[in-house]
Amino acid sequence: GLPRKGFPPSLMLAPNIYLAPPSQELELKSFRTCGQKRIRILQDLENEVPQHRASALRRMAADSEFDAKTDVASHFLLRLALCKEAWQREWLLGHERRLLKLRFSISNYKERNEFLAEVMKSYCEAQRKREEEEGGGGASSSGSGEVEVVKRMTREELSQVLGPRKAGWYTRNMVVFYEMPFEAALDLLRDRLVVLAKGRAFVPEPLLFTFACSWFSSRLRKHLLILRRASQGVRRDERVSKVLRELRKLVRHPPKYKCTGGALPGGGKITRHHIPMLASQSFPLCMAQMYRKLNQHSHLRYMGRRTFGLFLKGIGLSLQESLEFWRESFSPRFSSLEWRKKYSYNIRHNYGKVGKCADYEPYDCGKIISNALQGPNEFHSCPFKYCDASGLNKLLEFHRVGVESRKRITELAQAYDINDVH
């Protein structure tokens, strides 16, 4: 972990998943101030990668008044302020997750163990409550009436499940595993970092924080949605509403792909004939990669067509031009009749002309990053997420990025947790 010396007090607090709201009273002035402080802390963590984070954090203003109580109060205040819009909820989720990771990295052994124990206890209680509500509690009960949802596994217990040979291979360097339902460790399963047997996941102790971070994020997302529906009464108080509006203005809206009226920089409308030039000069890497694969395969699977199609809509390509673009792109493999029957509906749906006629917006970075690649010939996620160092270097080389720039970009991609963007 990082050394604690030199960090501001606001970051040296123990990691917290904020199970209970604050109980103390706050004056309106303090109410505003603690919210502003937390937003400033979260914004100071933006665009920082691990090897530069220590120096950046030491530049942050130390605030001796930002204690544990202020930390809890400010967290719940931002929940209230930023629960209204989807992009605000995603901003808070990503930044709170980043703050949690940093605090965990500089916490001591005792604080880490207490934090993980609190997460395990919270998760177990939530699972038992869900089973009781679904009427499944009785089916999984043991003689004592207690069933561990998350169980600490020793080498011997793991051997009974996996067999001595396999258990010995997995526990050569890591003796202690935790057993939990496989759906609780999906992030780890996706990256093949856990053992899966008999419908259960066995997570090595060093990776428990990944599970804890995922649990924290899913719980916070759920509570933000609940709060959005339940916060009407708070907004009726004009004094509180004014503070919440001020706090919302401090959070920057993420950039969106947009080209007003489909106009090119030199004038004129964007047509399908401009796409090759724009792809080579202006497209972000994810969209340039999808365009390249579309040309190679004369086809994209559903999520690729959805993601790239909405992007083309966002930069100003008209429905008619989009239909022609996709028909021409698919023409080496599909006749006009086949294409019209199988694919034209989806293009019209993107533009809100069929189905529920919704005006869909292009996916932002958070959405694209969160999209998982489920199988072969899928390219709709973020290259900085799914490419290893060698693959990313080759991709950048194809797009004529210089050697030094490729090296720097690859280093940043490997060091930075891209999941924190959303």
Solvent accessible surface area in square Angstrom, and as a share of the most:
residue,aa,sasa,rsa
1,G,97,0.93
2,L,52,0.26
3,P,84,0.53
4,R,64,0.23
5,K,177,0.75
6,G,47,0.45
7,F,10,0.04
8,P,4,0.02
9,P,52,0.32
10,S,3,0.02
11,L,0,0.00
12,M,69,0.31
13,L,36,0.18
14,A,47,0.37
15,P,9,0.05
16,N,39,0.20
17,I,1,0.00
18,Y,7,0.03
19,L,70,0.35
20,A,68,0.53
21,P,92,0.58
22,P,48,0.30
23,S,115,0.74
24,Q,68,0.30
25,E,171,0.77
26,L,74,0.37
27,E,130,0.58
28,L,69,0.34
29,K,155,0.66
30,S,46,0.30
31,F,38,0.16
32,R,63,0.23
33,T,50,0.29
34,C,7,0.04
35,G,0,0.00
36,Q,63,0.28
37,K,30,0.13
38,R,1,0.00
39,I,2,0.01
40,R,122,0.44
41,I,15,0.08
42,L,0,0.00
43,Q,44,0.20
44,D,57,0.29
45,L,1,0.00
46,E,31,0.14
47,N,135,0.69
48,E,30,0.14
49,V,15,0.09
50,P,57,0.36
51,Q,96,0.42
52,H,72,0.32
53,R,30,0.11
54,A,22,0.17
55,S,61,0.40
56,A,8,0.06
57,L,0,0.00
58,R,108,0.39
59,R,178,0.65
60,M,22,0.10
61,A,86,0.67
62,A,75,0.58
63,D,33,0.17
64,S,101,0.65
65,E,125,0.56
66,F,3,0.01
67,D,71,0.37
68,A,62,0.48
69,K,136,0.58
70,T,28,0.16
71,D,3,0.02
72,V,29,0.17
73,A,4,0.03
74,S,0,0.00
75,H,0,0.00
76,F,35,0.15
77,L,7,0.03
78,L,0,0.00
79,R,11,0.04
80,L,28,0.14
81,A,0,0.00
82,L,0,0.00
83,C,0,0.00
84,K,97,0.41
85,E,77,0.34
86,A,61,0.47
87,W,53,0.19
88,Q,10,0.05
89,R,28,0.10
90,E,59,0.27
91,W,25,0.09
92,L,0,0.00
93,L,6,0.03
94,G,2,0.02
95,H,16,0.07
96,E,3,0.01
97,R,33,0.12
98,R,12,0.04
99,L,3,0.01
100,L,6,0.03
101,K,42,0.18
102,L,0,0.00
103,R,4,0.02
104,F,24,0.10
105,S,31,0.20
106,I,3,0.02
107,S,11,0.07
108,N,70,0.36
109,Y,171,0.65
110,K,134,0.57
111,E,35,0.16
112,R,73,0.27
113,N,66,0.34
114,E,94,0.42
115,F,4,0.02
116,L,25,0.12
117,A,59,0.46
118,E,63,0.28
119,V,0,0.00
120,M,22,0.10
121,K,133,0.56
122,S,11,0.07
123,Y,11,0.04
124,C,14,0.09
125,E,90,0.40
126,A,38,0.30
127,Q,18,0.08
128,R,70,0.25
129,K,127,0.54
130,R,113,0.41
131,E,56,0.25
132,E,124,0.56
133,E,127,0.57
134,E,127,0.57
135,G,66,0.64
136,G,28,0.27
137,G,20,0.20
138,G,66,0.63
139,A,101,0.78
140,S,50,0.32
141,S,59,0.38
142,S,57,0.37
143,G,91,0.87
144,S,94,0.61
145,G,50,0.48
146,E,113,0.50
147,V,60,0.34
148,E,102,0.46
149,V,13,0.08
150,V,13,0.07
151,K,69,0.29
152,R,127,0.46
153,M,5,0.02
154,T,58,0.34
155,R,88,0.32
156,E,114,0.51
157,E,55,0.25
158,L,0,0.00
159,S,29,0.19
160,Q,151,0.67
161,V,45,0.26
162,L,28,0.14
163,G,23,0.22
164,P,110,0.69
165,R,221,0.81
166,K,95,0.40
167,A,0,0.00
168,G,23,0.22
169,W,157,0.55
170,Y,68,0.26
171,T,0,0.00
172,R,156,0.57
173,N,138,0.71
174,M,73,0.32
175,V,75,0.43
176,V,29,0.17
177,F,3,0.01
178,Y,28,0.11
179,E,29,0.13
180,M,0,0.00
181,P,14,0.09
182,F,88,0.36
183,E,77,0.34
184,A,15,0.12
185,A,3,0.02
186,L,98,0.49
187,D,44,0.23
188,L,3,0.02
189,L,38,0.19
190,R,112,0.41
191,D,79,0.41
192,R,221,0.81
193,L,86,0.43
194,V,21,0.12
195,V,6,0.03
196,L,93,0.46
197,A,17,0.13
198,K,171,0.72
199,G,46,0.45
200,R,66,0.24
201,A,0,0.00
202,F,1,0.01
203,V,0,0.00
204,P,6,0.04
205,E,63,0.28
206,P,94,0.59
207,L,47,0.23
208,L,3,0.02
209,F,31,0.13
210,T,48,0.28
211,F,5,0.02
212,A,0,0.00
213,C,2,0.01
214,S,31,0.20
215,W,40,0.14
216,F,5,0.02
217,S,13,0.08
218,S,56,0.36
219,R,35,0.13
220,L,1,0.01
221,R,90,0.33
222,K,125,0.53
223,H,57,0.25
224,L,0,0.00
225,L,61,0.30
226,I,80,0.40
227,L,48,0.24
228,R,87,0.32
229,R,156,0.57
230,A,73,0.57
231,S,1,0.01
232,Q,99,0.44
233,G,42,0.40
234,V,53,0.31
235,R,51,0.19
236,R,193,0.71
237,D,51,0.26
238,E,107,0.48
239,R,157,0.57
240,V,28,0.16
241,S,8,0.05
242,K,107,0.45
243,V,0,0.00
244,L,1,0.01
245,R,101,0.37
246,E,54,0.24
247,L,0,0.00
248,R,41,0.15
249,K,168,0.71
250,L,77,0.38
251,V,7,0.04
252,R,148,0.54
253,H,87,0.39
254,P,47,0.30
255,P,124,0.78
256,K,110,0.47
257,Y,59,0.22
258,K,165,0.70
259,C,36,0.21
260,T,114,0.66
261,G,53,0.51
262,G,1,0.01
263,A,46,0.36
264,L,28,0.14
265,P,139,0.87
266,G,83,0.80
267,G,46,0.44
268,G,51,0.49
269,K,137,0.58
270,I,10,0.05
271,T,35,0.20
272,R,49,0.18
273,H,130,0.58
274,H,49,0.22
275,I,0,0.00
276,P,71,0.45
277,M,78,0.35
278,L,18,0.09
279,A,10,0.08
280,S,72,0.46
281,Q,138,0.61
282,S,75,0.48
283,F,23,0.10
284,P,41,0.26
285,L,28,0.14
286,C,15,0.09
287,M,2,0.01
288,A,7,0.05
289,Q,14,0.06
290,M,0,0.00
291,Y,27,0.10
292,R,61,0.22
293,K,34,0.15
294,L,0,0.00
295,N,87,0.45
296,Q,99,0.44
297,H,66,0.30
298,S,12,0.08
299,H,36,0.16
300,L,4,0.02
301,R,102,0.37
302,Y,110,0.42
303,M,53,0.24
304,G,3,0.03
305,R,23,0.08
306,R,32,0.12
307,T,1,0.01
308,F,0,0.00
309,G,2,0.02
310,L,1,0.00
311,F,6,0.02
312,L,0,0.00
313,K,40,0.17
314,G,14,0.14
315,I,18,0.09
316,G,23,0.22
317,L,2,0.01
318,S,56,0.36
319,L,39,0.19
320,Q,113,0.50
321,E,38,0.17
322,S,0,0.00
323,L,14,0.07
324,E,44,0.20
325,F,13,0.06
326,W,1,0.00
327,R,77,0.28
328,E,74,0.33
329,S,21,0.13
330,F,1,0.00
331,S,59,0.38
332,P,102,0.64
333,R,138,0.50
334,F,27,0.11
335,S,61,0.40
336,S,55,0.35
337,L,95,0.47
338,E,78,0.35
339,W,13,0.05
340,R,127,0.47
341,K,153,0.65
342,K,119,0.50
343,Y,23,0.09
344,S,6,0.04
345,Y,117,0.45
346,N,42,0.21
347,I,3,0.02
348,R,84,0.31
349,H,40,0.18
350,N,5,0.02
351,Y,32,0.12
352,G,13,0.13
353,K,125,0.53
354,V,39,0.22
355,G,52,0.50
356,K,155,0.66
357,C,83,0.50
358,A,30,0.23
359,D,118,0.61
360,Y,43,0.16
361,E,100,0.45
362,P,33,0.21
363,Y,41,0.16
364,D,61,0.32
365,C,77,0.46
366,G,14,0.13
367,K,85,0.36
368,I,4,0.02
369,I,5,0.03
370,S,57,0.37
371,N,15,0.08
372,A,34,0.27
373,L,59,0.29
374,Q,151,0.67
375,G,28,0.27
376,P,107,0.67
377,N,86,0.44
378,E,25,0.11
379,F,30,0.13
380,H,6,0.03
381,S,2,0.02
382,C,14,0.08
383,P,1,0.01
384,F,69,0.29
385,K,52,0.22
386,Y,71,0.27
387,C,26,0.15
388,D,95,0.49
389,A,41,0.32
390,S,65,0.42
391,G,27,0.26
392,L,0,0.00
393,N,52,0.27
394,K,136,0.58
395,L,8,0.04
396,L,8,0.04
397,E,92,0.41
398,F,111,0.46
399,H,52,0.23
400,R,205,0.75
401,V,38,0.22
402,G,44,0.42
403,V,103,0.59
404,E,133,0.60
405,S,56,0.36
406,R,32,0.12
407,K,121,0.51
408,R,101,0.37
409,I,52,0.27
410,T,18,0.10
411,E,76,0.34
412,L,54,0.27
413,A,22,0.17
414,Q,103,0.46
415,A,34,0.27
416,Y,43,0.16
417,D,50,0.26
418,I,34,0.17
419,N,35,0.18
420,D,5,0.02
421,V,64,0.37
422,H,38,0.17
